[in-house]
Amino acid sequence: MTDSAKRAIQKYIDRNQATFGDIRFAESAIEIDMGDGITVNGRIDMVKDVMIDGEKKTVIVDFKTANKRVLEAIDTEQLKIYSLGYQKLTGQTADYMEIYHLDSENTAREPVTADLATTVETEIRQAADNIRRNNLPKRCGTESCSKCHLSHLCLSKAEQKNYIGG
C-alpha cells in the first residue's frame, strides 16, 4: 500500500507541479459554529485557482483513493460542507467542487450553486435535530449494510428499544 500511495502521489506531482503556484490552501482546517450547540469541523484537502474560459475560478478539491466512480462521488456531503466551510473561512464563495481520484487521476467537477450554503446548513440542522431526537432510521437496508462500519448505529426502533433497555 505504501508503494502504491507513493506512486499515486508522484504521478499527481508530475502531472500538476506546474500549477502548484495556484494553490490557495492545503489541508485547511474549518470550523463552522452554527449556534444551538452545532459545530461542524473538518479539513479541506485543497483550494486552488484554475483558469476556465479565460476567467480565474476557485475550486475546492477533495482527494480520493477509493475505487468509487467519480461522478457518483461528486455529490458528497463532505464537499458541500467544505464549500460552506470555505465560505465561512474566507467570506467568499468557491466556484467549483472537485473530486480528484489519485488512483486513476480521474476528476469530476461541479459548480457551486448560489443556494448550496443554505441547503447544507438546513441539512446539518436537520441531522442535528434527528440525532437529538434519536431519530436514526436505516438509510438503505441492503446487503451493503453488512459491510458498513457504522451498521451498529442503524438499529430498528424495536432494536433501539431493546438495546437502550426498554
N, C-alpha and C positions, 0 to 999 in steps of 0.2 A: 504494500500500500504506500509506503514511504517513497519508493522509487516512482510509482505511478503519480503521486502527488508532485514530486519534483519535476517530472516530465511535463505535467499539465501546467505548472507554474512557469517553467521555462518556455513552453510554447506561447503562453499568454504574453510573457515579456518580449519574446521575439516578434510576435505579431503586433504588439501595441506600444512598444517602447517609444516610438516617435511621437506618441500623443500623451505621454506621461505629464508633460507640462500643462495639459488641460485638466488635470485632476484638481478639484477644489478641496475635497475632503476624502480621507480614507479612514475606515474604522471609527467613524464619528459617533460618539455616544449621544443618544437622545433621551430626554425625559419629558414626558408630557403630563403636566398636572391638570387634570380635567375637573378638579373640585369634587366634592361629595365623596372624598376618600379614594378616588380613582386616579391612579398613576400608571402610565404605560412607559416602559423604558426598553431600550434596545440599542443596537449598533448598526448604523448604515454602513454597508460594505464600502461603497464608493459613490461620490458625486463628481461628475465631470462635465465639462463643456464640450459640445460637439457642434460642428457646422452642418446644418440641414437646410438645403435650398438657399445657401448663401447667408443664413442667419445663425448666430450663436444661440444654442439651446442648452438648457441644463437637464442632465439625465441622472437619475438615481439608479445605481447598478447593484443588483444582488447576485453574488456569485453562487453557483450551484455545482455540486459534483455528482448528485444522484442521476440515475438514468430516466428521470421523468421527461415527458415530452415538453419542450419549451413552450409551445403555445398553450398547453394546459396550465402551466405554472405561472404565467404572466399575471393571472388574476388573483394571486395570493393575497391574503390579508396582510401578510408581512410587508409587502411592497407598499400597500396602501397606507399602512401605519408609518412606514419610513417617509412617505410623501408628506404626511401630516407632520411628522417629527421635523423634517427639513423645513417646512413652512414655519413651525413654531421656533425653530432654532435660528433661522435667518430672516424671517419676515417676508420671504419670497416664495413663490410657487415654482416648483420644478415643472419643466415642460413634458418630460417623459419618464416612465419607469421601464427598466430593462432587466431581463434575466440573462445572465451570461453563464453558459454551461462550460466549465473548464475542461471536462472530459471530451466534449465534442466540438467545442468552440462555436456552438450554435448560440444565437441570440434571438430574443424576441423583445420588441419594444412597443409600448402602448402609450398614447398620450395621457397626460394627467388632465382630467376634466375639471371644469370650474366647480362642480358640486362634489368632488371627491372628498374634500376635507369634511364637509358637513355630513356626508354619508358615512365616513369612517367614524366620526365622533358619535353619531347615532348608533352605529353597530357596537361600538365599545361600551356605550352606556347601557344598551340592551343586554350585552353579555354580562356586565357587572350586575345588573338587576336580576338576571337569571341565576347567577351564582349566589347572590344574596338570598334568593327565594328557594334555593336548592332545586331549581328547575333545570335539570341537565338531561334532557331526553337523548336517546341514541340518535346518531345522525344518519346511520346507514343500515345497520342490521345485516350486512352482507358477510361473506366469508372473510373479507379483509379485516373485519373486527378482530378475528382471532390472531391476526398478525400485528395489530396495533398495540404500541407500548402504553397507551392510555386507556385500554379497554376496561380496566378496573374502575374507571370513572363513569362508565356508561351502564349503570345499573338500571333495571326497570324500576318503576315505582314500588312494586312488591319487594324486589330485591333490596331497594334502598331502605324500606321499612324494616325488613328483617336484619339488614346489616347494621342499621343505626340502633336497633334494639326495640323496635315497635313504636 
